[in-house]
Amino acid sequence: MSDIYSKITEGRGLLEKIASKIPGFGGYLEKETRRTADKMLRDAIVNRYGEQLRRIEGLQTDLLSSGGLEHLDDMQVAFTRLQTFVDQVKTAAYGYTGFFDAVKVDEDALAKLYAFDDALLENVNNVSAAVDTVQTSIGSDGLKAAIRNLTAVATECNATFERRKEALMS
């Protein structure tokens, strides 16, 4: 996350640098920079998890064509939980501020939020591994357990994002 924020900060034009010296305007620019960095981060998260959603859709098709019809409902539960997470990330308000921008986020709170964001980015690897396991388990006795694991990982995505929202509001 700090890499995205740094790139945006370094990429400011001369006019923005001058304007940031106007009392009060620097804080506004800082807030807008955080919002831009947050949007970029969320777009990256949505794209990475979206890839996994497309993989799950492909596995649902594979299950259907290989006679695994009895597992489709369970796969749909995993898909829906992951889709819910992606939708929450996509539609959440941008920026690192509290309710209606009335509460400013201090450095400690920002560090916590960055840690949650990093966890969300890292967790896509867990989702990918769970999808890989489902894929390799198609046609085997381990398929049901693999789907349960994928569902648990997708549930954890939602829980992590919920904890992030709670940290933002506290």
HELIX and SHEET records of a PDB file:
HELIX    1   1 SER A    2  GLU A   10  1                                   9    
HELIX    2   2 LEU A   14  ALA A   19  1                                   6    
HELIX    3   3 PHE A   25  SER A   65  1                                  41    
HELIX    4   4 LEU A   69  HIS A   71  5                                   3    
HELIX    5   5 LEU A   72  THR A   91  1                                  20    
HELIX    6   6 PHE A   99  ASP A  101  5                                   3    
HELIX    7   7 GLU A  107  SER A  137  1                                  31    
HELIX    8   8 LEU A  143  MET A  169  1                                  27    
END                                                                             
